[in-house]
Amino acid sequence: MARGWESKSVEDQQSQAAFSDPKPGPRPSSVQLAHQRQRQGLLLSRARVVQQLEAAQNAQHRQMLEAALADLDAQIAQLG
């Protein structure tokens, strides 16, 4: 019984993977990939700073995090 459920799960995963495959077309250039990686890194850093800001209780620490958040937002805006 468990084996049947497991194979069903694998089948579902394979069908989902087929739908989530990128469309065939022009591949992004190395510059575009670097741009995407940099943007993803900035977004991850921003999410981490927001999380830390929500937990921060010290006023000076909050100020530092708010400044970091403003800087990250500016960098993200520059990337477009």
Secondary structure, DSSP 4 states (H G I P E B T S, - for coil): -HHHHHHHHHHHHHHHHHHHSPPSSPPPPHHHHHHHHHHHHHHHHHHHHHHHHHH--SHHHHHHHHHHHHHHHHHHHHH-
